[in-house]
């Protein structure tokens, strides 16, 4: 690292615990609203004695078939309502550079996981009102 990048990294490390604590509160709020909703699986909170989750992402699993919805339609609806979502953990065989090396039929579990995940906004300044808007829009669209 250059000296400037090292100084920036060092200053960010000083804020790491605070940042993770804020993200954990956000994850707990998401989980409180979404956990137990049929067709949705939320990420599990790690028991403190087992380690710590950094919550760099908040990815949920949605049974889009259960809701008779397409992930792309949900993402577009949320985007139209000012909510950005992402799909993370794209399987290697779907990435062009690796597409000739793998046969996707060999990875049915990976494909199922990939097709069911959606990452909701996760950043440390996210407010409870934002989370309520995000989850309300998501649930309303899924159930409409």
N, C-alpha and C positions, 0 to 999 in steps of 0.2 A: 504494500500500500504506500501511496505517497504520504508525506507528512500531513497534508491537509485531510486526506481521506482517513488516516489513522486518528487524527484529532476529532473528526466528525464521528467516527465509530466509537471512540472512547466516550464522547459526550452522550451518545445514544445508550451505551451500556449503563451509564449512571441512571438512566430513566427506565431501564428494562423491568425492574420489579413493579414499578408504578404502572407501566403500560400493560403488563400481563394482568395485574389486579383489575384494571379497568376493563380489559377484554373479557376476563372471567365473569365479571358482573353482567356484561352484555350477553355472554353465552348463557348464563343462568336465566336471564330475562327471556331470551329466545326460547330456551327449554321450558320454562314455566308456561309459556303461551302455547307452544307447539307439541310438547310431549303428551302422548296419549291420544293424539288426533289420529283417527283411523287413516291408513294409507301414507303416514309420515313417520319416519324414524329420525330422531334427533341424535347428535353425537353425545356420547356419555361423558359426564364430568369425571375426571380422574380423582380418586381419593388422594388427599395430600400425602399420605404415608407411602404412596406408590409412585409419586413423581408429580410433575406439573406440566400442564398443557399450555402452550404459548398462545393458542387461539389466533394464529395468523389468518386462519380461515374459519368460517362457520358454514360447513357443508352438511346439508340434510339429504336424506334419501326419500324420494317420493315415488309411490306406486302410481305412475301416470296412467297405467291401464285401469286401475281401480277408479280413478277420477274421469276416465275417458277423455284425457287431455294429452296434448303434445307439449313436451318441455319447451320447445321453441315458441309456442303460443303463450305459455305462461311467462317466459322471459320477455317477450315483446310487450305483453300487457303491463308487466311491472316496469319496463323501460318507459312506456308511454305515461306512466304515473310517477316518473322521476326516480325509479328504483333500479339501480344497476345490479345485475347478477352475473355470475360467471359459471362456467363448467371447468372444473379443474381435474387433474389426474386423468388426462386423456391417455388411453393405452398406447404403448410404443408402436404397435403395429398399425395404428391409425395415422401416425406421423410419416409423412412422405419418405423421409430418408430411411426409415426402417421397414417400409411396407413390403419390400421384396424379401425380407428375411423371416417374416412370421406369417402364419396362416391364422386369421382371426377365429376360425372355427375351433381352434385348439384352446381358446381362452374364453369359454362361455361365461364363467364367473366374472371375469374382468369386464366383459361386454355388458353383463347385467348390472354390475356396479356402476359402470360409466353411464349407462342409459338412465339410471335412477337418481343421480346426484345433481344437486344444484347448490351453489354457494351464494349465500345471502350476504348483504353488506356487513362488513366487520372492520371497524376502525375505532380507536379509543375515544373519539369524541362523539360517537353515536349516542343519541339521547333515547330515553325510554319512549318518548313520543314518536321518535323515528322508528323504533322497533315495533311499536303498536301499529303504525301506518304500514310498515312492510308486511307484517304478519297478517293484518286485516286484509290488505289487497291480495296477498297470496291465497289466503283461505277462501276469500270471496270468489276469486277466479277459479280455484280448484273445485269449489262446490257449486258453481253456476252451471 
